Amino acid sequence: MGRPRAAEPYSVEKRGIIPGRQQPASCSSANTTSASAFASIRSLARSCPRAPKPSLIRRPIDARATSKAQADGPRARVGYSVVSSDHLSATTSCWGSSSSDGSIDRASSTAYTLDFPEGGLEGWLVVFGSFCATASVFGLINSAAVLESYFATHQLAHHTPSEIGWIFSLYLFIVFFVGIQIGPIFDAHGGRILVAAGSLLVVLSLLILSWCETLYQIILTFSVLGGFGGALLNSPAYGCIAHYFNRRRGLATGIATTSGGVGGIIFPLILQSVLPNWGFPWSCRILAFVVLGFALPANLFLRTRIPPSHEATRSVWPDFTIFRDLRFAFASAGIIFMELGLFIPLTFLVSYAGAHGQDPTASYVLLSYLNAASVAGRVLPGFLADCCGRFNVIVITIALCVATVLCIWLFAGHSQSTLMAYAVLFGFASGSNLGLIPVCLGQLCDARHYGRYYSTAMMVASFGTLGSVPLGGVLLGIRGGIGGAVSSTGWMALILFSGLSYAVALVCYATARVLAVGWDLRTIF
């Protein structure tokens, strides 16, 4: 007697056996055996516990299991799933992918998995391209202290520090705010055209800046035109890394973000040597040629690898429903306060040193120390974040920023050695934050939606950059100003504002971590 074939549940009908008609005994016996076998299989299936639907699971992510799954094998094979309606993570799963609003994409019953090269020649060339692209954007803004000091004593000497501060605040605001539209376009169509257009606009803005003499001219060229170019470069630069790295994304992104520190070393040194001898117009033109040199490898090496998801191609408009994930909402809020605290020292540290008796040349060197330390701060914590948890490390580095601002800069005064110590320690800690922000946001979403998530979070942060420097200028004008006494109320208010902003950012990121994995400090997340 043949064994029943479980793969053919309709074999009775296929054999031509019609219900209600008398069958031969042998056929009846076979039918009885088949029916018995199928009944056994059915009862066994019913007795097996069924996996609950993902939307019904109400438990925190097992981040350690996630890290272990991501670390298995030389190539990280990772799928994407919603562990609950508000817990999105990169885990091995068979539930399919998630849409941008947290719902489950059940179009396919098979597991959706992605292979990340985690390196290789092409992957590291993408990191180098990202480095070059972001050097043009953030290297310039990390030189803001030099430009602010020059503007305040030359073209814009009759303007207040608050008015001059709008130049750099508007630049960063446009970079991040416009990016909310650039991210979805990158997810759907890639970054080739975006990077080319952004490079052209940044170079063009510096060339036109060389002829600018008034505040509104500088704002239109540097802030608006250059800001649009930076927006076109920013999201693709980090988004391409997410296509090639997952397990080692912290290290790769950290290496790429060192560009801001490297540019913050190169550009101030160029300005320091060129401005006194060649003047402002040729200084801008030389910077334009340096940026053009960075733009060439960025356009050659930045590329995408993962095909866009259905949600990405369906709409390229911003999607604010992603803020329903409270972890993402608190992380985004934390970025606002980090930006508020960060650009105060980046913009006013040189002026602070000059107001407290430091030589102008030594003041410019302080900024180079800060940016040099930020280079190390972006690589080492990025490596540790891949091992110890991205949110764990960023909470520690934000706490270090609070300590350096409130415990060192607040009491630095005339001491050059104290200012140097502050510049190095704060540069390391703040550089760590900037390198870990893209990685922490990427931990909360699918790599195919990274551009949308990152650009949306940075759009929120743009309001912090918009108000930081002008508000700092207002605080600086309280009973003192740039030329005020050593213990002026204005400088103290400025420093306290920076430190307290970092303290609020610390609370936001600690809350996001607790929402994700609870209070257990041993959990890697």
Buried (B, 14 or more C-beta within 10 A) or exposed (E): EEEBEEEEEEBBEEEEBEEEEEBEEEBEEBBEBBEEBBEEEEEEEEEEEEEEEBBEEEEBBBBBEBBEBBEEEEBBBBBBBBBBBBBBBBBBBEBBBBBBEBBBBEEEEEBBEBEBBBBEEEBBBBBBBBBBBBBBBBBBBBBBBBBBBBBBEEBBEEBBBBBBBBBBBBBBBBBBBBBBBBBBBBBBBBBEEBBBBBBBBBBBBBBBBBEBEEBEBBBBBBBBBBBBBBBBBBBBBBBBBBBBBBBBBBBBBBBBBBBBBBBBBBBBBBBBEBBEEEEBEEBBBBBBEBBBEBBEBBBEBBBBBBEBBEBBEEEBEBBEEBBEBBBBBBBBBBBBBBBBBBBBBBBBBBBBBBBBEBEEEBBBBBBBBBBBBBBBBBBBBBBBBBEBBBBBBBBBBBBBBBBBBBEBBBEBBEBBEBBBBBBBBBBBBBBBBBBBBBBBBBBBBBBBBBBBBBBBBBBBBBBBBBBBBBBBBBBBBBEBBBEBEEEBBBBBBBBBBBBBBBBBBBBBBBBBBBBBBBEEEEBBB
